[in-house]
């Protein structure tokens, strides 16, 4: 089993879309092994998105990710990273495949409803950022 991080972003919660997103996650065959709602501080968001620090959209990203609560979840499936990225769709909803979360629910490239880890290595780092080992359910046998 592989794990990945999913985030329902502030726009997702503000538009009451978290239930739809979680439904799609479960319908996609993922097991949710941890989940919580939090409100990121600017410092937390800055640390989490540090890889984008030098990019022009970084300040806007921090503003967006701290404007309201988020739901963070750990998803488990055989190919969790790849499967979650496929279910989310391309970052730009106009380029996302039909039936993906971003194609169906996102308003724009910057307000795109969900986040997902882009590699197994980043998934491990991102999961550890939000969850302690004791908060994760044991892996399925």
Residue, then its C-alpha position, 0 to 999 in steps of 0.5 A: x500500500x502507498x500513501x499520499x496527502x490530500x488537501x481540500x483547500x479553503x475554496x473547497x470548504x468555502x463552497x461546501x464541496x468537501x463532501x463531494x471531494x471525499x465521496x469521490x475519494x472513497x469511490x476511487x477506492x482510497x482508504x482514508x487513514x487520517x483526516x482533520x480540519x485545520x486553519x494554517x498560519x502563514x508560517x505553516x503555509x510558508x513552510x509547507x510550500x517552501x519549494x515555491x518560495x522564489x516563484x511569483x505566485x508564492x505570496x498569493x498562494x500563502x494568502x489563499x491557503x490561510x484565508x480559511x480552514x482546510x481539510x488534510x487527509x492521508x489516502x491509502x491505495x496501491x498506487x495512491x500518488x498516481x491515482x489521486x493525481x489522476x482523480x484531481x486532474x491537471x492544475x489548470x481546470x481548463x486542461x483537466x480531463x472530463x470527470x476529474x475534481x478540478x475540471x468539475x469543481x475548480x474555479x481557476x488555476x489558483x483556486x483549484x479545490x484540492x492539493x495532492x503530493x506529486x511523488x511518493x517521497x513528497x507524500x511522506x514529507x507532506x504527511x509527516x508535516x500534518x500528522x504524527x505516526x499515532x494519528x495514522x491508522x495501521x496499514x491494511x494487511 
